[in-house]
Amino acid sequence: MSTFAASNLSPSYPNRAAWGTAPKLRAWQQEAFDLYFRNQPRDFLAVATPGAGKTTFALRIATELLARGVVRAVTIVTPTEHLKRQWATAAGRVGVAIDPEFKNSQGTTSRDYLGVAVTYAQVAMHPALHRARTEARKTLVIFDEIHHAGDAKSWGDGVREAFEPAVRRLALTGTPFRSDDNPIPFVSYVQDGDGAMRSVADYSYGYGPALADGVVRPVIFLAYAGEMKWRTRAGDEIAARLTEPLTKDQLAQAWRAALDPKGNWIRQVLHAADRRLTEVRRGVPDAGGLVIASDHEAARAYARHIRDITGTSATVVLSDDPGASKKIKEFSDSDDRWMVAVRMVSEGVDIPRLCVGVYATSVSTPLFFAQAVGRFVRARRRGETASVFLPSVPTLMSLANEMENERDHVLGRRIEDDGLDDSLLEKARQKRDTPDAIGEELPFETVEASAVFDRVLFDGGEFGTTAEPGSPEEEDYIGLPGLLEPEQVAILLRKRQAERQAAARKAAKREEQLQRAPHEELAALRKELNGLVGAWNHRTGQPHGIIHAELRRICGGPPVAQATAEQLRKRIAEIRKWAARRSR
């Protein structure tokens, strides 16, 4: 008997009686579960929007396969160390004991475990070891966020070698799309009619259907523009606004200046985000906020800003911190306000109470953006909303407006992207001591960076108007209730938009009146008064002259031809009162 088989002589297999403690499957999970066991496939790809419950679905598949004797072991492959522990905890709740601390150097694990959780990088380092483990027992392999198997050729090759002998393979992802041509192992591709190969999911459950089902929260994006000034190495001072047309390099530098902890832009946005969090916590008392930072230095600086703003410390999670998992769990279980993290928590990390986010990184691929926003959409009860603050740059605005779009991985046609390559997702899990590089990396010093509220994006619509931080216009959106159904969010946003547009029209009319020449204004007022007198005459039969005389008696002043603008306005107001009383 091989050492791999001998190491697990008497594992404790879950039985159906233990399922009483498992959560009831949602409609989409049950539908996908039924499809899986109807077809009994060796490979199955389930694409479900972040926050929809892929873990619960996969573990129900695992318990059923174990109970039926189809498999005797489970291997879970994840992108990060933290997710290994998260999966092991979830599996333990349904009676599947998984070792999240398994190391390649061990070779075997305790007989108390039904399987192990490993990372893609760990598999790539020793695929032969994992192949031997897979061959030793009938194994189900669960690939969490399977698109990461395409992060590098060595990763893809390692995953194929290690898990080709698996009896069953279940691939999960919230974002199967990539911008490269690295095929994802064990995923089917078909020609799409344009000469390219497109990935095919066995079951898909997008953000739109999940939102309609109340499985995920509606996301309100609050975008901030502003003026940025920076000095190049040559000593030239350059100024630009985020919302004006800029070259790729100019936009990159303006964006970098906005995120610079030394500037006011990020400080003002963090202040606005904390005001939003305060509002949300009125309805969701334990609501938390997450700032996704670019690097260690920025993360620590943002945490200092939050302490200055709130008077309390933020939890700081850095990608090379051995205590990162413990910090994330402690924050998840607390009611603390803020966590600041380098991008490692953009994917898979489950903190359901996160309701407010600040996208303070320059990574702008669809893959990273979708995973980052996915940290805030997990619904616990109906009515909770998610709010994400972000720079008002074209790439992010487009991604925010396309939240409901479903994408596939396409081979043979590279996706053009103004952001970074998806390979940076792996770098995000390593130590990051330098900022993200966007565009051409030109040394410069931020001179000034100020924020202005630009707009709100929701359900493909845009609302709001440019306003200074702390202005009534900004507060209209910062102060939205934290408990709203999606349709209520849309109604309220449209109402605020209509009110702002009406106020703008009224202000424009007043400005027009102020700028109007005196004789034009008098002519307009006389015309308005005469029109009202005519209407009163038609209504009461009183002669025009009698009406004018009565208005002069009440309001004072000379005949209409000699009256001032103020005297005419008084008479107009008086006759309007008559009409109002007559109507009652």
C-alpha positions in Angstrom: 0.0 0.0 0.0 1.4 3.4 -0.9 2.3 5.9 1.8 -0.4 8.2 0.6 -3.1 5.6 0.9 -1.7 4.3 4.2 -1.8 7.8 5.7 -5.6 7.8 5.7 -6.8 4.4 6.7 -9.9 5.4 8.6 -11.1 8.9 7.6 -14.5 10.0 8.9 -16.8 10.4 5.9 -19.8 12.8 6.2 -23.2 11.3 6.0 -26.6 12.8 5.1 -27.6 13.0 8.7 -24.9 15.6 9.3 -26.3 17.9 6.6 -28.9 19.2 9.0 -26.3 21.7 10.2 -25.5 22.8 6.6 -27.2 25.9 5.2 -30.1 25.4 2.9 -29.2 25.8 -0.7 -30.2 28.9 -2.5 -32.2 28.4 -5.7 -29.2 28.8 -8.0 -27.1 26.4 -5.9 -29.9 23.8 -5.9 -30.3 24.1 -9.7 -26.5 23.8 -10.3 -26.4 20.8 -7.8 -29.2 19.0 -9.6 -27.5 19.7 -13.0 -24.3 18.3 -11.7 -25.7 15.0 -10.5 -28.0 14.7 -13.5 -25.0 14.7 -15.8 -22.3 13.2 -13.5 -19.4 15.1 -15.3 -15.8 14.5 -14.5 -15.2 18.3 -15.0 -17.7 21.0 -14.1 -17.2 24.7 -14.3 -19.5 26.9 -12.2 -19.3 30.7 -12.7 -21.1 32.6 -10.0 -20.8 36.3 -9.1 -18.7 37.1 -6.0 -20.7 36.8 -2.9 -23.3 34.3 -4.4 -22.2 31.3 -2.3 -19.8 29.2 -4.4 -18.2 27.7 -1.3 -21.5 26.3 0.0 -22.4 24.9 -3.4 -19.0 23.2 -3.8 -19.1 21.7 -0.3 -22.5 20.2 -0.9 -21.2 18.6 -4.0 -18.3 17.2 -2.0 -20.4 15.8 0.8 -22.7 14.1 -1.7 -19.8 12.5 -3.6 -18.2 11.3 -0.4 -21.4 9.9 0.9 -22.0 8.0 -2.3 -18.5 6.7 -2.3 -17.7 8.3 -5.7 -14.6 9.9 -4.1 -12.6 9.1 -1.0 -10.7 12.4 -0.6 -10.9 16.1 -1.3 -8.2 18.5 -2.4 -9.0 22.2 -2.4 -6.8 24.6 -4.4 -7.0 28.3 -3.7 -5.2 31.5 -4.7 -4.0 32.5 -1.2 -2.9 31.1 2.2 -5.8 32.9 3.9 -8.3 31.2 1.6 -7.0 27.8 2.5 -7.9 28.3 6.1 -11.3 29.9 5.2 -12.2 26.8 3.1 -11.1 24.5 5.8 -13.3 26.2 8.4 -16.3 26.1 6.0 -15.7 22.5 5.2 -15.4 21.6 8.9 -18.9 23.0 9.5 -20.4 20.3 7.1 -18.3 17.4 8.5 -15.4 17.5 5.9 -12.1 17.7 7.8 -9.6 19.5 5.6 -5.9 20.3 6.5 -5.1 23.9 5.6 -1.5 23.7 6.9 -0.3 20.9 4.6 3.2 21.5 3.3 4.9 20.0 0.3 7.7 18.8 2.6 5.2 16.7 4.6 4.1 14.4 1.8 1.3 13.1 3.9 -1.2 14.4 6.4 -3.0 13.1 9.5 -5.6 10.3 9.2 -8.1 12.7 10.8 -8.3 14.7 7.6 -10.3 13.8 4.5 -8.1 16.0 2.4 -6.0 19.1 2.2 -6.2 22.8 1.1 -3.2 24.0 -1.0 -2.4 27.1 -3.1 -1.8 27.2 -6.9 1.7 28.2 -6.2 2.2 25.3 -3.9 1.0 22.9 -6.5 3.3 24.4 -9.2 6.3 24.0 -6.9 5.9 20.1 -6.7 3.2 18.8 -9.1 4.5 15.3 -8.9 3.8 15.1 -5.2 0.3 16.2 -5.7 -0.2 13.9 -8.6 0.9 11.0 -6.4 -1.6 12.0 -3.7 -4.4 12.3 -6.3 -3.6 8.8 -7.7 -3.5 7.2 -4.2 -7.2 7.8 -3.6 -10.3 8.6 -5.6 -10.1 12.4 -5.3 -12.4 15.3 -5.9 -10.4 18.5 -6.7 -12.1 21.8 -6.0 -10.4 24.7 -7.8 -11.3 28.0 -6.1 -11.1 30.9 -8.6 -9.8 28.5 -11.3 -8.8 31.4 -13.6 -5.6 31.7 -11.4 -4.4 28.4 -12.9 -3.7 30.5 -16.0 -1.6 33.2 -14.1 1.6 31.6 -15.5 2.4 28.7 -17.9 4.2 26.9 -15.0 1.1 27.2 -12.9 -1.2 25.8 -15.6 1.2 23.0 -16.5 1.6 22.1 -12.8 -2.2 22.0 -12.2 -2.6 19.7 -15.2 0.1 17.3 -14.2 -1.0 17.2 -10.5 -4.7 16.7 -11.0 -5.1 15.0 -14.4 -5.8 11.6 -12.5 -8.6 13.1 -10.4 -11.9 11.2 -10.4 -13.8 14.5 -10.3 -12.8 18.1 -10.8 -15.0 21.0 -9.8 -13.9 24.5 -11.0 -15.3 27.6 -9.4 -14.9 31.3 -10.4 -16.6 34.6 -10.1 -14.5 36.0 -12.9 -13.4 33.6 -15.6 -12.2 36.3 -18.0 -8.6 37.1 -18.4 -6.7 39.5 -20.8 -4.1 36.9 -21.9 -3.9 33.8 -24.0 -3.0 31.4 -21.1 -5.6 28.6 -21.3 -7.2 27.7 -18.0 -6.7 23.9 -17.2 -9.7 21.7 -17.3 -11.9 24.4 -18.8 -13.6 23.8 -22.2 -13.2 26.3 -25.0 -15.3 26.6 -28.2 -15.0 28.7 -31.3 -17.0 31.9 -31.0 -17.4 32.7 -34.7 -14.7 35.4 -34.7 -11.8 33.1 -35.0 -11.2 33.0 -31.2 -11.8 30.3 -28.6 -14.2 31.2 -25.7 -14.5 29.5 -22.3 -17.7 27.6 -21.7 -19.3 27.3 -18.2 -21.5 24.4 -17.2 -23.5 26.7 -15.0 -23.5 30.5 -14.8 -25.1 32.9 -12.2 -24.3 36.5 -12.9 -24.5 39.7 -10.8 -27.8 40.8 -12.4 -29.8 37.6 -11.5 -28.1 37.5 -8.1 -29.2 41.1 -7.4 -32.8 40.3 -8.5 -32.8 37.3 -6.2 -31.5 39.3 -3.2 -28.4 37.2 -3.0 -26.1 40.2 -3.4 -26.3 43.8 -2.4 -26.9 46.7 -4.9 -23.6 48.7 -5.3 -23.6 52.5 -5.3 -20.4 53.9 -6.8 -19.4 57.4 -5.6 -16.9 58.9 -8.0 -14.6 61.8 -7.1 -12.7 64.0 -9.5 -10.5 67.0 -8.6 -7.4 68.9 -9.7 -4.0 67.4 -9.4 -0.7 69.1 -9.6 2.7 67.4 -9.7 6.3 68.3 -10.4 8.4 66.2 -12.8 12.1 65.4 -12.3 12.9 68.2 -14.7 11.2 70.6 -12.4 8.1 71.2 -14.6 4.9 71.7 -12.8 1.9 70.0 -14.4 -1.8 70.4 -13.5 -4.7 68.3 -14.7 -8.3 67.3 -13.7 -9.3 63.7 -13.6 -12.4 64.3 -15.7 -10.8 66.2 -18.6 -9.4 64.5 -21.7 -5.9 63.3 -20.9 -3.3 61.2 -22.5 -2.6 57.8 -21.0 0.5 59.0 -19.3 -1.1 62.2 -18.0 -4.0 60.2 -16.6 -1.6 57.7 -15.0 0.2 60.6 -13.3 -2.9 62.4 -12.2 -4.3 59.2 -10.8 -1.1 58.5 -9.0 -1.2 62.1 -7.5 -4.8 61.5 -6.3 -3.8 58.4 -4.4 -0.7 60.0 -2.9 -1.2 60.0 0.9 0.5 63.4 1.0 -2.3 65.0 -1.0 -5.7 66.1 0.0 -7.6 64.0 -2.5 -7.4 60.7 -0.6 -7.9 62.4 2.7 -11.1 64.1 1.5 -12.4 60.9 0.0 -11.6 58.9 3.1 -13.5 61.5 5.1 -16.5 61.2 2.8 -16.4 57.4 3.0 -16.4 57.5 6.8 -19.4 59.8 6.7 -21.1 57.3 4.5 -20.2 54.5 6.8 -21.7 56.4 9.7 -25.0 56.7 7.8 -24.9 53.0 6.8 -24.3 52.0 10.4 -27.6 53.6 11.4 -29.4 50.7 9.7 -26.5 48.2 9.8 -24.8 48.7 13.2 -21.8 46.4 12.5 -21.2 47.7 9.0 -17.4 47.9 8.2 -15.3 49.7 5.6 -12.3 48.5 3.6 -9.6 50.6 1.9 -7.8 48.7 -0.9 -4.4 50.3 -1.1 -1.6 50.0 -3.6 1.4 49.2 -1.4 2.5 48.9 2.2 3.6 52.6 2.6 0.3 53.9 1.3 -1.7 51.4 3.5 0.0 52.6 6.6 -0.5 56.3 5.6 -4.2 55.8 4.9 -4.6 54.1 8.3 -3.1 57.3 9.9 -5.6 59.4 8.0 -8.4 57.2 9.2 -7.2 57.6 12.8 -7.2 61.4 12.4 -10.7 61.3 11.0 -12.3 58.8 13.3 -10.2 58.9 16.5 -9.9 55.1 16.3 -7.3 52.8 14.7 -7.9 50.9 11.5 -6.9 47.3 11.1 -3.9 47.2 8.7 -3.4 43.9 6.7 -0.2 43.6 4.7 0.4 40.8 2.2 3.6 39.5 3.9 2.2 39.7 7.4 2.2 36.1 8.9 -0.7 37.3 11.1 -2.8 38.5 8.2 -5.4 35.7 8.5 -5.8 36.3 12.2 -6.3 40.0 11.7 -8.9 39.5 9.0 -10.8 37.0 11.2 -10.7 39.4 14.2 -11.9 42.3 12.1 -14.7 40.1 10.6 -15.9 39.1 14.0 -15.7 42.6 15.5 -17.7 45.8 14.8 -14.6 47.9 14.1 -15.1 50.6 11.5 -12.2 50.3 9.1 -9.7 47.9 7.6 -6.9 49.0 5.3 -5.2 46.3 3.1 -2.8 45.9 0.3 -4.6 44.3 -2.5 -4.5 40.8 -1.1 -8.0 41.0 0.2 -9.5 41.9 -3.1 -10.4 38.3 -3.8 -12.2 35.5 -2.0 -11.8 36.9 1.5 -15.2 36.7 3.2 -16.1 39.6 5.5 -19.9 39.8 5.1 -20.2 43.0 7.1 -18.1 45.1 4.7 -20.5 47.7 3.3 -18.3 50.6 2.3 -15.1 50.5 0.2 -12.5 52.9 -1.0 -10.8 51.8 -4.3 -7.4 53.4 -3.6 -5.4 51.4 -6.1 -4.5 51.9 -9.7 -5.1 48.4 -10.9 -7.9 48.6 -13.4 -8.3 45.2 -15.1 -11.9 43.9 -15.3 -10.8 40.9 -13.4 -9.3 42.8 -10.4 -12.1 45.3 -10.3 -14.8 42.7 -10.2 -13.1 40.8 -7.5 -12.5 43.9 -5.4 -16.1 45.0 -5.6 -17.1 41.5 -4.8 -15.8 42.0 -1.3 -18.8 44.3 -0.6 -21.7 42.7 -2.3 -22.4 39.6 -0.1 -25.9 40.1 1.3 -26.9 39.0 4.8 -30.4 40.4 4.8 -32.5 42.2 2.2 -32.1 46.0 2.0 -28.3 46.3 2.8 -26.5 48.4 0.2 -22.8 48.6 -0.7 -21.0 51.9 -1.4 -17.7 52.0 -3.2 -15.7 55.3 -3.5 -13.3 55.5 -6.4 -11.5 58.0 -8.6 -13.5 59.4 -11.5 -11.3 57.9 -14.3 -12.7 56.5 -17.6 -11.5 52.9 -17.1 -13.1 52.6 -13.6 -16.3 54.4 -14.7 -16.7 52.0 -17.5 -16.2 49.0 -15.3 -18.6 50.4 -12.7 -21.3 50.8 -15.4 -20.8 47.2 -16.6 -21.2 45.4 -13.3 -23.9 43.2 -14.7 -21.9 42.2 -17.8 -20.9 38.5 -17.9 -17.6 37.8 -19.6 -15.7 34.7 -20.7 -12.1 33.9 -21.1 -11.2 34.4 -24.8 -8.1 32.8 -26.5 -6.8 34.3 -29.7 -8.1 37.8 -29.2 -6.4 39.9 -26.6 -8.6 42.2 -24.5 -7.4 45.8 -24.7 -7.1 47.3 -21.3 -5.8 50.6 -19.9 -5.0 48.9 -16.6 -2.4 46.4 -15.6 -1.9 42.8 -16.7 -3.8 40.2 -14.7 -0.4 38.7 -13.6 -0.3 41.5 -11.0 -2.9 39.7 -9.1 -0.3 37.2 -8.0 2.2 40.0 -7.2 -0.5 41.5 -5.0 -0.1 38.4 -2.7 3.6 39.0 -2.4 5.4 41.6 -0.4 4.7 45.1 -2.0 7.0 47.8 -1.0 6.6 49.9 -4.1 3.5 51.5 -5.6 1.6 50.1 -8.6 3.1 51.2 -11.9 0.5 52.7 -14.2 1.4 54.1 -17.6 5.0 55.3 -17.9 6.7 55.5 -14.6 8.0 59.1 -14.5 9.5 60.3 -11.2 7.5 63.2 -9.9 6.4 64.9 -6.7 2.8 65.6 -5.8 2.3 69.3 -5.3 -1.4 69.4 -4.7 -4.4 67.0 -5.0 -7.9 68.1 -4.2 -11.1 66.2 -4.5 -14.6 67.2 -5.8 -17.6 65.0 -5.8 -18.3 64.1 -9.4 -21.2 61.6 -9.7 -23.0 58.5 -8.5 -23.2 55.4 -10.7 -25.9 52.8 -10.1 -27.5 50.2 -12.3 -25.9 51.7 -15.5 -27.2 55.2 -14.7 -25.3 58.3 -13.6 -26.5 60.8 -11.1 -25.2 64.0 -9.4 -23.2 67.0 -10.2 -19.8 68.4 -9.4 -19.7 69.6 -5.9 -17.2 70.5 -3.2 -16.6 67.9 -0.3 -19.1 68.6 2.5 -21.5 70.5 0.2 -25.3 69.9 0.3 -25.0 68.3 -3.1 -22.5 65.7 -1.9 -24.4 65.1 1.3 -27.5 64.2 -0.7 -25.7 61.0 -1.8 -23.4 60.4 1.2 -26.6 60.5 3.4 -28.6 57.9 1.4 -30.1 55.3 3.9 -28.0 52.2 4.4 -31.0 49.9 4.1 -32.6 50.2 0.7 -33.9 47.7 -1.9 -32.4 48.0 -5.4 -35.5 49.6 -6.8 -35.7 52.0 -3.8 -32.1 53.1 -4.5 -33.0 53.8 -8.1 -36.1 55.8 -7.1 -34.2 57.8 -4.5 -31.3 58.6 -6.9 -33.7 59.7 -9.6 -35.6 61.9 -7.1 -32.3 63.5 -5.9 -31.3 64.1 -9.5 -34.6 65.7 -10.4 -34.4 68.0 -7.3 -30.9 69.0 -8.3 -31.8 69.7 -11.9 -34.9 71.7 -10.8 -32.7 73.8 -8.4 -30.2 74.3 -11.2 -32.9 75.5 -13.6 -34.3 77.9 -10.9 -30.8 79.3 -10.2 -30.2 79.7 -13.9 -33.5 81.6 -14.2 -32.6 83.9 -11.3 -29.2 84.5 -12.8 -30.9 85.4 -16.1 -33.2 87.8 -14.4 -30.3 89.5 -12.6 -28.4 89.9 -15.8 -31.4 91.1 -17.7 -31.4 94.9 -18.6 -33.7 96.9 -16.3 -36.1 97.8 -19.1 -36.3 94.1 -20.1 -37.0 93.0 -16.6 -39.7 95.7 -16.2 -41.3 94.7 -19.5 -41.4 91.0 -18.4 -42.9 91.9 -15.0 -45.6 94.1 -16.6 -46.4 91.4 -19.0 -46.7 88.8 -16.2 -48.9 91.2 -14.1 -51.2 92.0 -17.0 -51.6 88.4 -17.8 -52.6 87.6 -14.2 -55.1 90.6 -14.2 -56.5 89.3 -17.5 -57.0 85.8 -15.9 -58.7 87.4 -12.8 -61.0 89.4 -15.1 -61.9 86.2 -17.0 -62.6 84.4 -13.7 -64.5 87.2 -11.8 -65.8 89.5 -14.5 -64.2 92.5 -12.8 -62.9 95.2 -15.2 -59.1 95.4 -15.6 -59.0 99.0 -14.2 -60.8 98.0 -11.0 -58.4 95.1 -10.5 -55.3 97.3 -11.0 -56.7 100.0 -8.7 -57.3 97.4 -5.9 -53.8 96.1 -6.3 -52.4 99.6 -6.0 -54.5 100.3 -2.9 -53.2 97.1 -1.2 -49.6 97.2 -2.3 -49.1 101.0 -2.9 -47.2 102.6 -5.7 -48.0 104.4 -8.9 -49.8 103.0 -12.1 -48.2 100.1 -13.8 -46.3 102.2 -16.3 -44.4 104.1 -13.6 -44.1 101.2 -11.0 -40.7 99.8 -10.0 -39.7 96.2 -10.4 -40.2 95.6 -6.7 -43.7 97.2 -6.7 -44.7 95.0 -9.6 -43.5 91.8 -7.9 -45.6 92.7 -4.8 -48.7 93.1 -7.0 -47.9 89.8 -8.8 -47.6 88.1 -5.4 -50.9 89.6 -4.1 -53.0 88.6 -7.1 -51.5 85.1 -6.9 -52.8 85.0 -3.3 -56.3 85.9 -4.5 -56.2 83.1 -7.0 -55.0 80.6 -4.3 -57.8 81.7 -1.9 -60.4 81.5 -4.6 -59.3 77.9 -5.5 -59.8 76.6 -1.9 
